[in-house]
């Protein structure tokens, strides 16, 4: 159990936790929710000991390992698989020591511990985690420096997941994942054997991966069982009861105060009046339910919507280098009332397609027609860096309407969902969510007919995401949306396009069917090696082809079978040696024999590791040949 007792903490003089307490059961999967800036990340720093609490304490089981994603993504020349393997520091240290240890007792201890922590399957586990986060076998062997910052953050996430800490702390992990990676993480967290606390504003993740919610509100922590939807219902019911109790309390206090005011000056009633004063003091008050106001988001209405289609592409190809298209064979149309979500893994070309529609890339082949005077607004997360750090939101908007009065400029900033006190704040001092609101407002400033949003929710809390949903549903233009937030997609779009296999095509199913497709594809990858070809249409031909392949690969298969027999013998020998070495009497009666058996155990384990590595290599060759 993890117990947070009476904790107070502040950052830069601002009190974020005020005598907050909560207890988390062992093995719980907890979603930590609250408004941006409420202090969720601060609580993580208190738990890890990176920030000293002013009051209170955090109790964690002795020797429990705490893991969280590194703040800086790895950018070394190490291959990804080695970076992830190195995250299990105990395994890495034991493997290094095993190479140089000479004391038989220590060798036995090392090998026993390596068995206990399942060290010999480590590479397979690390590869599985990297694959789930979007890295294929080839990518896993590449150096981290060859990947962008967002992809390297995935490596950092893979590393902490592989290390399997007793307490796993995840702070907005889906911000650098695509929809497919988010689905994988959701399943991983749900099955994780130890305690998880995850800060997230992804409603589906909080509904499907966690079994409890801790709400940070008004500097206090409150525990709720269940997912986010259950939390919302429970909180609404609790708020309603509290409001009723407050109204009842205030009525009773008002009645007592009225009696005191009427009779405190009368000698005959002075005693009764004094007793009412004491009753009033004992009664106390019921706190009001304080609701933080969420600034709405508003997208301006297009003055004139062109006739459909507003965009029509025939046989289109687009890319960044001549002759090397990322996407080709695109034949699609966009109508003036379309609400489209682009699906597909990161790297498949969703942002490339968005840039084509936004006019930031040109076709390399084919034809694209746009409606006359079509206006397109484009938002992408990387554009947050384009804001001028020392200029305020008012400065940014004034540049777009230089002749307008100050009141008009501020009114436009307010439409973007920025509070009055934030209008004069430098962009560098705005929160991520406030920057996103400002940038979305700037993208839609000229009332575009088509609004393209590429991952707009990364820095928005749940309530701000709800405001975005309302804004998109009120907006009268067409929308193209790229997002890993399924709730946002389901609430705002009516068409799904799949960016996959080098092209863009309509996906006729809904998000549940797409999820099923992703799950099925993942299982297929586990069952069949990458690159396997489709089955021949004729079953007789298929059987014949497979028989010919098996015949040609018989020597390789024989070698694999021999290694399997060897590994089975080695495993049995290790089990026998472990049983003998576990007997304390052996060390007392025959210490030399114990040392010899420990040495034999270490040598056998090394042979087994070598045999397993050879088996994996030959099996991969066999499967690749069978699939070719």
C-alpha positions in Angstrom: 0.0 0.0 0.0 1.1 3.6 -0.7 0.0 6.1 1.8 0.2 9.9 1.4 -0.5 11.6 4.7 -1.0 15.3 5.3 1.3 16.4 2.5 1.7 20.1 1.7 4.0 21.3 -1.2 4.5 24.4 -3.1 6.3 25.5 -6.3 7.7 29.0 -6.7 5.8 30.1 -3.7 2.5 28.8 -4.9 0.8 26.2 -2.6 -0.4 23.3 -4.7 -1.0 20.6 -2.1 -2.4 21.6 1.3 -2.4 18.8 3.9 -3.5 16.3 1.3 -4.0 12.6 2.1 -4.9 9.4 0.2 -4.1 5.7 0.4 -3.7 3.5 -2.6 -4.1 -0.3 -2.5 -1.1 -2.5 -3.6 -1.4 -3.3 -7.3 -3.9 -0.5 -8.0 -4.0 1.1 -11.4 -4.7 4.7 -10.6 -5.6 7.7 -12.8 -4.5 11.0 -11.3 -6.7 13.7 -12.7 -7.2 17.4 -12.2 -7.0 20.7 -14.0 -3.7 21.7 -15.7 -1.5 23.4 -13.1 -3.4 21.8 -10.2 -0.2 20.1 -9.0 -0.3 16.5 -10.4 3.3 16.5 -11.6 4.3 18.2 -8.3 2.8 15.2 -6.4 4.9 12.9 -8.5 8.0 14.8 -7.5 7.0 14.5 -3.9 6.5 10.7 -4.3 9.9 10.2 -5.9 11.6 12.4 -3.3 12.7 15.0 -5.9 10.7 17.6 -4.0 10.6 17.9 -0.2 7.1 18.2 1.2 6.6 21.1 3.7 4.4 18.9 5.8 3.3 15.2 5.9 4.9 12.1 4.5 4.7 9.5 1.7 4.9 5.9 2.9 6.0 3.3 0.3 6.9 -0.4 1.0 10.6 -0.9 1.8 12.9 -1.6 -1.1 10.1 -0.8 -3.6 11.5 0.4 -6.9 9.9 3.6 -8.4 10.1 4.1 -12.2 9.1 7.0 -14.4 9.9 8.2 -17.9 13.2 10.1 -18.1 12.8 13.8 -18.7 15.2 13.7 -21.6 14.9 11.3 -24.4 17.9 9.1 -25.1 19.9 10.4 -28.1 23.0 8.2 -28.0 24.5 5.9 -30.7 23.3 2.9 -28.8 20.7 0.7 -30.6 17.2 1.0 -29.2 17.1 -2.6 -27.9 20.3 -2.0 -25.9 18.9 1.2 -24.3 15.8 -0.7 -23.2 17.8 -3.7 -21.9 20.1 -1.4 -19.9 17.0 0.0 -18.1 16.9 -3.1 -15.9 19.9 -2.0 -13.9 20.0 -5.1 -11.7 20.0 -7.5 -14.7 22.7 -5.4 -16.5 24.9 -5.3 -13.3 24.5 -9.1 -12.8 25.3 -9.8 -16.5 28.5 -7.8 -16.2 29.5 -9.4 -12.9 28.8 -12.9 -14.3 31.5 -12.3 -17.0 34.2 -11.7 -14.4 33.1 -13.5 -11.2 35.4 -16.3 -9.9 34.0 -17.1 -6.5 31.8 -20.2 -6.9 29.3 -19.1 -4.3 28.9 -15.7 -5.9 28.5 -17.3 -9.3 25.7 -19.5 -8.0 24.0 -16.4 -6.4 24.3 -14.5 -9.7 22.9 -17.3 -11.8 20.1 -18.0 -9.3 19.1 -14.3 -9.3 19.2 -14.1 -13.1 16.8 -17.1 -13.2 14.6 -15.4 -10.6 14.3 -12.2 -12.6 13.8 -14.1 -15.9 16.9 -12.5 -17.3 17.3 -14.9 -20.3 14.0 -13.8 -21.8 14.8 -10.1 -21.4 15.7 -9.4 -25.0 12.4 -10.9 -26.2 10.4 -8.9 -23.6 12.2 -5.7 -24.6 11.6 -6.3 -28.3 7.9 -6.9 -27.6 7.6 -3.6 -25.7 9.4 -1.7 -28.5 7.2 -3.4 -31.1 4.0 -2.4 -29.2 5.2 1.2 -29.3 5.8 1.2 -33.0 9.4 0.0 -33.5 9.8 -2.9 -35.9 12.8 -5.3 -35.8 14.9 -3.2 -38.1 14.2 0.0 -36.1 15.1 -1.6 -32.8 18.7 -2.1 -34.2 19.1 1.5 -35.2 20.8 4.1 -32.9 18.6 6.4 -30.9 20.2 9.4 -32.4 18.6 8.6 -35.8 15.1 9.2 -34.4 13.2 12.4 -33.8 12.5 13.6 -30.2 9.0 12.2 -30.2 10.2 8.8 -31.2 13.0 8.9 -28.7 10.5 9.6 -25.9 8.8 6.4 -26.9 12.2 4.7 -26.3 12.3 6.3 -22.8 8.8 5.0 -22.2 9.8 1.5 -23.4 12.8 1.5 -21.0 10.8 2.3 -17.9 8.1 -0.3 -18.8 10.8 -2.9 -19.4 12.3 -2.2 -16.0 9.0 -3.2 -14.3 9.2 -1.0 -11.2 7.0 -1.8 -8.2 5.5 1.7 -8.6 5.2 2.9 -12.2 4.6 6.7 -12.6 3.4 7.8 -16.0 2.9 11.5 -16.7 0.9 12.1 -19.9 2.5 9.1 -21.7 0.1 9.3 -24.7 1.3 12.8 -25.7 3.9 11.2 -28.0 2.0 8.1 -29.0 -0.3 7.6 -32.0 -3.7 5.9 -31.7 -2.3 2.4 -32.1 0.4 3.0 -29.5 -2.2 4.4 -27.1 -4.3 1.2 -27.5 -1.3 -0.9 -26.8 -0.3 1.1 -23.7 -3.9 0.9 -22.5 -3.7 -2.9 -22.6 -0.2 -3.0 -21.1 -1.2 -0.8 -18.1 -4.3 -2.9 -17.5 -2.2 -6.1 -17.3 0.7 -4.6 -15.4 1.4 -6.7 -12.3 2.3 -3.9 -9.9 1.0 -0.4 -8.9 0.6 2.3 -11.6 -0.3 5.9 -11.2 -0.9 7.6 -14.5 -1.5 11.3 -15.2 -3.7 11.5 -18.3 -6.5 13.5 -19.9 -7.3 10.6 -22.3 -10.8 9.6 -21.3 -10.7 6.2 -23.0 -7.4 5.3 -21.3 -8.8 6.4 -17.9 -11.9 4.3 -18.5 -10.2 1.1 -19.8 -6.8 0.9 -18.1 -7.3 2.0 -14.5 -9.5 0.8 -11.7 -9.3 3.9 -9.5 -9.2 7.7 -9.9 -7.5 10.1 -7.5 -8.8 13.6 -8.0 -6.6 16.6 -7.2 -8.9 19.5 -6.6 -8.7 22.5 -4.3 -5.2 21.3 -3.2 -6.8 18.0 -1.8 -6.7 14.4 -2.9 -9.9 12.3 -3.1 -10.0 8.6 -4.0 -12.7 7.1 -6.2 -13.1 3.5 -7.3 -13.6 2.7 -11.0 -12.8 4.5 -14.2 -13.3 8.1 -15.3 -17.0 7.8 -16.2 -17.7 6.3 -12.7 -15.6 9.1 -11.1 -17.7 11.7 -12.9 -20.9 10.2 -11.7 -19.7 9.7 -8.1 -18.3 13.3 -8.0 -21.5 14.8 -9.4 -23.6 12.9 -6.8 -21.2 13.9 -4.0 -21.3 17.5 -5.1 -25.1 17.5 -5.2 -25.3 16.0 -1.6 -22.8 18.6 -0.4 -24.8 21.4 -2.0 -28.0 20.1 -0.3 -26.1 19.8 3.0 -24.8 23.3 2.7 -28.2 24.7 2.0 -29.7 22.9 5.0 -26.8 24.0 7.2 -27.1 27.7 6.1 -30.9 27.6 6.8 -30.3 26.2 10.3 -27.6 28.8 11.0 -29.8 31.6 9.7 -32.6 30.5 12.0 -30.4 30.4 15.0 -28.8 33.7 14.1 -32.2 35.3 13.7 -33.2 34.1 17.3 -29.9 35.5 18.7 -30.4 38.9 16.9 -33.9 39.2 18.2 -33.4 38.3 21.8 -29.8 38.9 22.8 -30.7 42.4 24.2 -33.7 41.1 26.3 -32.8 40.1 29.8 -35.5 37.5 30.0 -34.1 35.7 26.8 -30.4 36.4 27.4 -29.7 32.9 28.6 -31.5 31.2 25.7 -29.8 33.5 23.3 -26.4 32.6 24.7 -27.1 28.9 24.4 -28.0 29.5 20.7 -24.6 31.3 20.2 -22.9 28.2 21.5 -25.0 25.9 19.3 -24.2 28.1 16.3 -20.4 27.7 17.1 -20.7 24.0 17.4 -22.7 23.6 14.2 -19.8 24.8 11.9 -20.3 25.2 8.2 -20.4 23.0 5.1 -17.9 24.0 2.4 -19.3 25.2 -0.9 -18.7 23.2 -4.0 -16.3 25.3 -6.0 -16.5 24.8 -9.7 -13.6 26.1 -11.8 -14.8 27.9 -14.9 -13.5 26.5 -18.1 -13.0 29.1 -20.8 -15.0 28.1 -23.9 -13.2 27.8 -27.3 -14.8 29.5 -30.3 -14.0 29.1 -34.0 -15.2 31.9 -36.2 -18.0 31.2 -38.7 -16.8 31.2 -42.4 -18.3 34.1 -44.2 -19.1 32.1 -47.3 -18.9 28.3 -47.7 -17.9 27.2 -51.2 -19.8 24.6 -53.1 -18.7 20.9 -52.8 -16.3 19.5 -53.4 -13.9 21.9 -51.8 -11.0 19.6 -52.5 -10.8 16.8 -55.1 -7.7 14.7 -55.7 -7.3 12.2 -58.6 -4.3 9.8 -58.7 -2.3 12.1 -56.4 1.2 11.4 -55.1 3.0 13.5 -52.5 6.3 13.4 -50.6 9.3 15.5 -49.7 11.9 14.3 -52.3 11.3 14.2 -56.0 10.5 10.7 -57.2 10.1 9.3 -53.7 6.5 9.8 -52.7 5.3 9.0 -49.2 1.7 8.6 -50.4 0.5 7.8 -53.9 -2.7 6.7 -55.7 -4.8 9.2 -53.7 -8.3 9.7 -55.2 -10.6 11.4 -52.8 -12.9 14.4 -52.4 -13.6 16.6 -49.4 -17.1 18.3 -49.2 -17.8 21.5 -47.4 -19.6 19.8 -44.4 -17.1 16.8 -44.0 -15.8 15.9 -40.6 -12.9 13.5 -41.3 -10.5 11.8 -38.9 -7.2 10.4 -40.3 -6.3 7.0 -38.9 -3.0 5.1 -39.1 0.3 4.6 -37.3 2.7 7.5 -36.9 5.1 7.5 -39.9 2.5 6.3 -42.3 1.9 9.8 -43.7 -1.1 11.4 -41.9 0.8 14.7 -41.4 2.1 14.6 -44.9 -1.5 14.3 -46.2 -2.6 17.2 -43.9 0.2 19.4 -45.3 -0.9 18.6 -48.8 -4.4 19.7 -48.1 -3.1 22.8 -46.3 -1.1 23.8 -49.3 2.3 23.3 -47.6 3.2 20.5 -49.9 2.6 20.1 -53.7 1.6 17.1 -55.6 4.3 15.1 -57.3 1.8 13.4 -59.6 -1.9 13.4 -60.3 -4.3 16.4 -60.0 -5.8 18.3 -57.1 -8.6 20.8 -57.5 -9.6 23.3 -54.8 -12.7 25.4 -54.6 -12.0 29.1 -55.6 -11.0 31.2 -52.6 -10.8 28.2 -50.3 -9.3 29.2 -46.9 -7.6 26.6 -44.8 -6.6 26.9 -41.2 -3.9 24.5 -40.0 -2.8 23.6 -36.5 0.0 21.2 -35.6 1.7 20.7 -32.2 5.2 21.5 -33.4 3.9 25.0 -34.2 3.8 25.8 -30.5 7.5 26.7 -30.9 6.5 29.3 -33.5 4.9 31.5 -30.9 7.1 34.6 -30.1 8.3 33.8 -26.5 8.2 37.4 -25.1 5.0 38.5 -26.8 1.6 38.2 -25.1 -1.5 36.7 -26.7 -2.8 40.2 -27.3 0.5 41.1 -29.1 0.0 38.0 -31.4 -3.5 38.9 -32.2 -2.9 42.6 -32.7 -0.4 41.7 -35.5 -3.4 40.2 -37.4 -5.7 43.2 -36.8 -3.4 46.2 -36.5 -6.2 48.8 -37.1 -8.6 47.4 -34.5 -9.2 49.0 -31.1 -7.7 47.4 -28.0 -11.1 46.2 -26.8 -11.7 44.3 -30.2 -8.3 42.7 -30.0 -9.0 41.5 -26.4 -12.4 40.2 -27.5 -10.7 38.0 -30.1 -8.3 36.7 -27.6 -11.2 35.9 -25.3 -12.8 33.9 -28.1 -9.7 31.7 -28.1 -10.5 30.6 -24.5 -7.8 32.6 -22.7 -8.8 34.2 -19.4 -8.3 38.0 -18.9 -5.3 37.5 -16.6 -3.5 35.5 -19.3 -3.9 38.1 -22.1 -0.9 40.0 -20.9 1.2 37.0 -20.1 4.3 36.3 -22.3 3.9 33.2 -24.5 6.9 31.6 -22.8 5.1 31.8 -19.5 1.8 30.3 -20.7 1.0 26.6 -20.0 1.0 24.1 -22.8 -2.8 24.1 -22.9 -2.9 27.9 -23.0 -0.4 27.9 -25.9 -2.5 25.3 -27.7 -5.6 27.5 -27.3 -3.8 30.5 -28.6 -2.3 28.7 -31.6 -5.7 27.1 -32.5 -7.2 30.6 -32.4 -4.5 32.0 -34.6 -4.9 29.1 -37.1 -8.7 29.8 -37.3 -8.4 33.6 -37.1 -9.5 34.3 -40.7 -12.6 32.1 -40.5 -11.3 29.3 -42.7 -13.6 27.0 -44.7 -11.5 24.0 -43.8 -9.9 23.5 -40.4 -7.1 20.9 -40.1 -6.0 20.0 -36.5 -3.0 17.7 -36.1 -3.0 16.4 -32.4 -4.7 19.4 -30.9 -5.3 17.8 -27.4 -1.8 17.0 -26.2 -1.7 19.8 -23.6 -5.5 20.1 -23.0 -7.1 18.8 -19.8 -10.3 16.8 -20.0 -12.6 19.9 -19.5 -10.7 21.8 -22.2 -11.0 18.8 -24.5 -14.8 19.0 -23.9 -14.7 22.7 -24.8 -12.8 21.8 -28.0 -15.5 19.2 -28.8 -18.2 21.8 -28.4 -16.3 24.3 -30.6 -15.8 21.8 -33.4 -19.4 20.8 -33.3 -20.5 24.4 -33.5 -18.0 25.2 -36.3 -19.7 25.4 -39.7 -16.7 24.6 -41.9 -15.1 21.3 -42.8 -12.7 19.5 -40.4 -9.8 17.2 -40.8 -8.6 15.8 -37.5 -5.5 13.8 -36.5 -5.7 12.6 -32.9 -4.9 9.7 -30.6 -8.0 10.7 -28.5 -10.7 8.3 -29.5 -13.3 10.2 -27.4 -12.6 13.3 -29.4 -12.8 11.5 -32.7 -16.1 9.7 -31.9 -17.7 13.0 -30.6 -16.8 15.2 -33.6 -16.3 13.3 -36.9 -18.5 11.3 -39.2 -15.9 10.0 -41.7 -12.8 7.9 -41.1 -9.9 7.8 -43.6 -7.1 5.3 -43.2 -3.6 6.3 -44.1 -1.8 3.0 -44.6 0.3 1.1 -47.2 1.4 4.3 -48.9 -2.1 5.7 -49.7 -5.2 7.2 -48.2 -8.6 5.4 -48.4 -12.0 5.7 -46.7 -12.4 3.3 -43.8 -16.0 2.2 -43.8 -16.2 0.9 -40.2 -16.4 2.8 -36.9 -13.8 3.3 -34.2 -14.7 0.0 -32.5 -14.2 -1.9 -35.7 -10.9 0.0 -36.2 -9.8 -1.1 -32.7 -10.7 -4.7 -33.6 -8.6 -4.4 -36.8 -5.6 -3.1 -34.8 -5.9 -5.9 -32.2 -6.2 -8.5 -35.0 -3.2 -7.1 -36.8 -1.2 -7.2 -33.7 -2.0 -10.9 -33.1 -1.3 -11.7 -36.7 2.2 -10.1 -36.3 2.8 -12.3 -33.3 1.8 -15.4 -35.1 3.4 -14.7 -38.5 6.8 -13.2 -39.3 6.9 -9.7 -40.8 6.7 -9.7 -44.5 4.9 -13.0 -44.9 3.1 -13.3 -48.2 -0.6 -13.9 -48.8 -1.7 -17.5 -49.0 -2.0 -18.9 -52.5 -5.6 -19.0 -53.7 -5.3 -22.6 -54.7 -5.0 -24.8 -51.6 -3.3 -27.6 -53.5 -0.7 -25.2 -54.8 -0.2 -23.9 -51.3 0.4 -27.4 -49.9 2.8 -28.2 -52.7 4.7 -24.9 -52.2 4.9 -25.5 -48.5 6.2 -29.1 -49.0 8.9 -27.9 -51.4 10.0 -25.2 -48.9 10.1 -27.7 -46.0 12.2 -30.1 -48.1 14.7 -27.4 -49.0 14.9 -26.2 -45.4 15.1 -29.7 -43.9 18.8 -29.4 -42.9 18.0 -26.0 -41.1 15.0 -27.5 -39.4 17.1 -30.5 -38.2 19.6 -28.2 -36.7 16.8 -26.3 -34.9 15.4 -29.5 -33.5 18.9 -30.5 -32.3 19.2 -27.2 -30.4 15.8 -27.6 -28.9 16.8 -31.0 -27.5 20.0 -29.5 -26.2 18.2 -26.6 -24.5 15.8 -29.1 -22.9 18.7 -31.1 -21.4 20.4 -28.0 -20.2 17.3 -26.7 -18.5 16.8 -30.0 -16.7 20.4 -30.0 -15.6 20.1 -26.5 -14.3 16.9 -27.5 -12.4 18.8 -30.4 -10.9 21.8 -28.2 -9.9 19.5 -25.6 -8.4 17.8 -28.2 -6.2 21.2 -29.5 -5.0 22.6 -26.0 -4.4 19.5 -25.0 -2.4 20.4 -27.6 0.2 22.4 -25.8 3.1 23.9 -29.1 4.1 25.9 -29.3 0.9 27.9 -26.3 1.8 28.6 -27.6 5.3 29.5 -31.2 4.4 31.2 -30.8 1.0 32.1 -27.2 0.3 34.4 -28.2 -2.5 31.6 -30.2 -4.1 29.2 -27.2 -3.7 31.7 -24.9 -5.4 32.1 -27.3 -8.2 28.4 -27.6 -8.7 28.0 -23.8 -8.6 30.7 -23.5 -11.3 28.9 -26.2 -13.3 25.6 -24.3 -12.9 27.2 -21.1 -14.2 28.8 -22.9 -17.2 25.5 -24.7 -18.0 23.6 -21.4 -17.9 26.1 -19.9 -20.3 25.7 -22.8 -22.6 21.9 -22.5 -22.4 22.0 -18.8 -23.2 24.2 -19.5 -26.2 22.0 -22.3 -27.4 18.9 -20.1 -27.0 20.5 -17.3 -29.0 21.4 -19.7 -31.7 17.9 -21.2 -31.7 16.4 -17.7 -32.1 18.7 -16.8 -35.0 18.1 -20.1 -36.9 14.3 -20.0 -36.2 14.1 -16.5 -37.5 15.9 -17.7 -40.7 13.6 -20.6 -41.0 10.4 -18.6 -40.5 11.6 -15.9 -42.9 12.4 -18.6 -45.6 9.0 -20.3 -45.1 7.3 -16.9 -45.4 9.2 -15.8 -48.5 
